Amino acid sequence: MTRAGTVAGDRTPDTVEPGGVLSENHPWRIRLVKHPKRFESPFFQAAKRTAHRILDEMDDADLPYGPRPVPPERWEMHHGGSLWVRTGGGWRMYRARAGIEWSMQFCAEPSRIDRLRRDAAELVAGFPDTLPALAELGYEEAEELLRTPITDADGVEAWTDSLFNACVPMSHGNHQGILPKVPGEHHYPWPVKGADFFRYDDFQLWVTLPDGTHGAVVPVDRRGSGDGHVRLVHAPEGSEAADTLAEAQEHGLMAVLPPNSSAALQAFAGQIEPGQRTASGPLVRRGVRGDGQRDRAR
């Protein structure tokens, strides 16, 4: 067994090509390897084809994580627990209790993945138009996937790359992005990242902290209250704010930054007058609602 702070022996699998070593003053070393060329299973190919056909049928307003990518960008399919159903109003996507990333299948216990299958089967049963509609799109394996218990690694693989797990449609940024450009789900905690899909457009969730790292903040009161304090909800490990945030969470408290802090001014920049030195005060008219309409509230 490899002890903490060491790396395994020099033997490297044939599929892994060395790419360097990272280390710091702490007693750890991480070997970097080149990612082997990704193999798309027939399960994933079929699921992706079906997901694209579904997306082509959907109105932009109904897309789960819109807007629709503009070429040369394209949809990326995230293994995030995509439960697609056909409702009376068209296609809808719900998220499973857990998504199985492709590499996570290798530590997945089959009976626990089978619970995800049973959850999906119960949901789909509530929307009886789903299986016939999927068959029309060419995804005839849907019924067998939903009814076949998962008992081994083959079953886990089939479910992992299926339409019911592998097809959460996202733009490249929302899928794999890194700040300061755009935060992606792979690199930022979902309870925080998820707010990007429902926050007001004129509130900046992600801000630059004083030490140059990037964190996330939220208001402490409802829109229009005039309170410019912000609560720190995410700070990367190694940030000067990380220890304070961890201590606050440990004691059930909030880590709050004042209205004149750079974080608060960044967060509320779209709701205050340019050059204002505090984020507190009345809401300006140039703000927009989360649905893109002009917000007339103050």
C-alpha positions in Angstrom: 0.0 0.0 0.0 1.3 3.5 -0.8 1.7 5.7 2.2 0.4 9.3 2.3 2.9 11.7 0.8 4.4 9.2 -1.6 3.7 8.0 -5.1 3.3 4.5 -6.3 6.3 2.6 -7.7 7.9 3.4 -11.0 5.8 1.0 -13.0 3.3 3.0 -15.2 0.5 1.4 -17.1 1.0 1.2 -20.9 -1.9 3.6 -21.4 -0.3 6.3 -19.3 2.4 8.6 -20.6 4.4 10.6 -18.1 4.0 14.4 -18.2 5.9 15.7 -15.2 5.6 15.9 -11.4 4.2 18.7 -9.2 5.3 19.2 -5.6 5.3 21.8 -2.9 6.9 22.2 0.6 4.2 19.9 1.9 5.1 16.2 1.8 3.2 15.3 -1.3 4.0 14.7 -5.0 1.6 14.2 -7.8 2.6 12.5 -11.0 1.1 14.2 -14.1 0.2 11.9 -17.0 -1.1 12.5 -20.4 -4.7 11.5 -20.8 -5.2 8.6 -23.1 -7.3 9.3 -26.1 -10.9 9.2 -25.0 -12.8 6.2 -26.3 -16.5 6.8 -26.9 -18.5 3.7 -26.1 -21.4 2.7 -28.4 -23.6 3.5 -25.4 -22.4 7.1 -25.3 -22.5 7.6 -29.1 -26.1 6.5 -29.2 -27.0 8.7 -26.2 -25.3 11.8 -27.7 -27.1 11.3 -31.0 -30.4 11.1 -29.2 -29.7 14.1 -27.0 -28.8 16.3 -30.0 -32.1 15.3 -31.7 -34.0 16.2 -28.5 -32.2 19.6 -28.3 -33.1 20.3 -31.9 -36.8 19.8 -31.0 -36.7 22.1 -28.0 -37.4 25.9 -28.0 -34.5 28.0 -26.6 -36.6 29.0 -23.6 -36.9 25.3 -22.6 -33.2 24.4 -22.7 -32.0 23.2 -19.3 -28.8 25.2 -19.3 -29.2 27.6 -22.2 -28.4 29.6 -24.2 -27.9 27.4 -27.3 -24.1 27.4 -28.3 -23.3 29.6 -31.3 -20.8 28.0 -33.8 -17.9 27.2 -33.6 -19.0 26.4 -30.1 -21.1 23.3 -29.6 -23.0 21.4 -27.0 -20.8 19.3 -24.6 -22.5 16.4 -22.9 -21.7 16.2 -19.2 -22.0 13.0 -17.3 -24.1 14.7 -14.7 -27.2 12.5 -14.2 -29.5 13.6 -17.2 -33.0 12.2 -16.7 -34.8 13.1 -20.0 -38.6 12.7 -20.1 -41.3 13.7 -22.6 -44.0 15.7 -21.0 -47.2 17.2 -22.5 -45.3 20.4 -23.1 -42.3 18.7 -24.8 -38.9 17.4 -23.6 -37.6 18.2 -20.1 -34.5 17.2 -18.3 -34.2 16.5 -14.6 -31.0 15.7 -12.7 -30.4 12.4 -10.8 -29.5 12.3 -7.2 -25.9 11.8 -8.4 -24.2 12.0 -11.8 -21.5 9.4 -12.6 -18.5 11.0 -14.2 -16.8 8.6 -16.8 -13.8 7.9 -14.6 -16.0 7.5 -11.5 -17.5 4.3 -12.9 -14.4 2.4 -11.9 -15.2 3.0 -8.2 -18.9 2.6 -8.5 -20.6 -0.2 -6.5 -23.2 -1.8 -8.9 -26.1 -2.0 -6.4 -25.8 1.7 -5.7 -25.8 2.5 -9.4 -28.9 0.3 -9.7 -30.6 2.6 -7.2 -30.1 5.4 -9.7 -31.6 3.2 -12.4 -34.6 2.5 -10.3 -35.0 6.2 -9.5 -34.9 7.0 -13.3 -37.4 4.2 -14.1 -39.9 5.6 -11.6 -39.6 9.1 -13.0 -39.9 7.9 -16.6 -43.0 5.8 -15.7 -44.7 9.0 -14.7 -44.3 10.3 -18.2 -45.6 7.5 -20.5 -44.9 9.4 -23.7 -41.1 9.2 -23.0 -40.2 5.7 -24.2 -42.2 5.8 -27.4 -40.8 9.2 -28.2 -37.2 8.0 -27.6 -37.8 5.0 -29.8 -39.0 7.4 -32.6 -35.6 9.2 -32.2 -33.8 5.9 -32.6 -33.0 5.3 -28.9 -34.7 2.0 -28.6 -32.3 0.8 -25.8 -34.0 3.1 -23.3 -36.6 0.6 -22.1 -34.0 -2.2 -21.6 -31.7 0.2 -19.8 -34.4 1.1 -17.4 -35.7 -2.4 -16.7 -32.4 -4.3 -16.4 -30.9 -4.5 -12.9 -27.3 -3.3 -12.7 -25.2 -6.1 -11.1 -21.7 -5.8 -12.6 -19.2 -3.5 -14.2 -20.7 -4.0 -17.7 -24.0 -2.7 -16.3 -22.3 0.2 -14.7 -20.6 1.2 -17.9 -23.8 1.0 -19.9 -25.7 3.2 -17.4 -22.8 5.6 -17.1 -22.7 6.4 -20.8 -26.5 6.3 -21.3 -29.0 9.1 -22.0 -30.1 8.9 -18.4 -26.6 9.9 -17.0 -24.3 11.2 -19.7 -26.2 13.9 -21.5 -26.5 17.1 -19.5 -26.1 19.6 -22.3 -23.7 22.5 -21.5 -21.5 25.0 -23.2 -17.8 24.5 -22.9 -17.5 27.2 -20.2 -20.3 25.9 -18.0 -18.9 22.4 -18.4 -15.2 22.8 -18.0 -14.4 26.5 -17.6 -12.1 28.0 -15.1 -12.2 31.5 -13.7 -11.5 34.3 -14.4 -13.3 33.6 -17.7 -16.2 31.4 -16.6 -16.6 28.8 -13.9 -17.3 25.2 -15.0 -19.2 22.5 -13.1 -16.1 20.3 -13.1 -14.1 22.8 -11.1 -16.5 24.6 -8.8 -19.0 23.1 -6.3 -22.5 22.6 -7.7 -24.4 24.3 -4.9 -22.6 27.5 -5.9 -22.1 27.0 -9.6 -25.8 26.2 -10.0 -26.7 29.8 -9.1 -25.3 30.9 -12.4 -28.4 29.5 -14.0 -30.9 31.4 -11.9 -29.2 34.5 -10.5 -30.1 38.1 -11.6 -28.0 39.0 -14.6 -26.8 42.2 -12.9 -25.5 40.4 -9.8 -21.9 39.1 -10.1 -21.6 35.8 -8.3 -17.9 35.2 -8.9 -15.5 37.9 -7.7 -11.7 38.5 -7.4 -10.7 38.4 -3.8 -8.0 40.7 -2.4 -5.3 38.0 -2.7 -6.0 37.6 -6.4 -7.9 34.3 -6.0 -11.5 33.9 -7.2 -14.4 33.3 -4.9 -18.2 33.5 -4.9 -20.4 35.8 -2.9 -24.2 36.2 -2.4 -26.3 39.0 -1.0 -27.4 38.8 2.6 -30.9 40.3 2.0 -33.5 40.4 -0.8 -33.2 42.5 -3.9 -33.9 46.2 -3.4 -33.2 46.1 0.4 -30.3 48.5 0.0 -28.0 46.2 2.0 -24.6 45.9 0.3 -23.1 43.2 2.6 -22.2 40.0 0.8 -21.7 36.5 2.2 -18.6 34.6 1.1 -19.8 31.1 0.0 -16.8 29.8 -1.9 -13.0 30.4 -1.6 -10.4 28.1 -3.2 -8.1 26.1 -0.9 -5.0 28.2 -0.3 -6.8 31.5 -0.5 -6.3 33.8 2.5 -10.1 33.7 2.9 -10.3 29.9 2.9 -9.5 29.4 6.6 -11.9 32.1 7.7 -14.7 30.6 5.6 -14.0 27.1 7.0 -14.0 28.4 10.6 -17.4 30.2 10.0 -18.9 27.0 8.6 -17.5 25.0 11.5 -19.3 27.2 13.9 -22.5 27.6 11.9 -21.8 31.3 11.1 -21.6 33.4 8.0 -18.4 34.9 6.6 -19.7 38.4 5.6 -17.8 41.2 3.8 -18.8 44.9 4.2 -20.5 47.0 1.5 -17.3 48.9 0.8 -15.2 45.8 0.2 -13.9 45.1 -3.3 -15.9 41.9 -3.4 -19.2 43.6 -2.6 -18.5 46.4 -5.1 -17.8 43.8 -7.8 -20.9 41.8 -6.9 -23.3 44.7 -7.0 -21.5 46.7 -9.8 -24.6 46.2 -12.1 -26.9 47.5 -9.4 -25.2 50.7 -8.2 -24.0 53.9 -9.8 -20.5 53.8 -11.4 -17.8 55.0 -9.0 -19.9 54.5 -6.0 -17.8 53.6 -2.9 -20.4 51.4 -1.2 -22.6 48.6 -2.4 -25.4 49.8 -0.1 -28.1 52.0 -1.4 -31.1 52.0 -3.7 -31.2 49.7 -6.7 -30.5 51.6 -10.0 -32.8 51.3 -13.0 -30.2 49.9 -15.3 -30.4 46.5 -13.6 -32.1 43.6 -15.4 -34.1 40.7 -14.1 -32.9 37.1 -14.4 -35.3 36.7 -17.4 -33.5 39.5 -19.3 -36.2 42.1 -18.9 -35.6 45.6 -17.6 -36.0 45.8 -13.8 -37.9 48.9 -12.7 -37.7 48.3 -9.0 -35.5 50.4 -6.8 
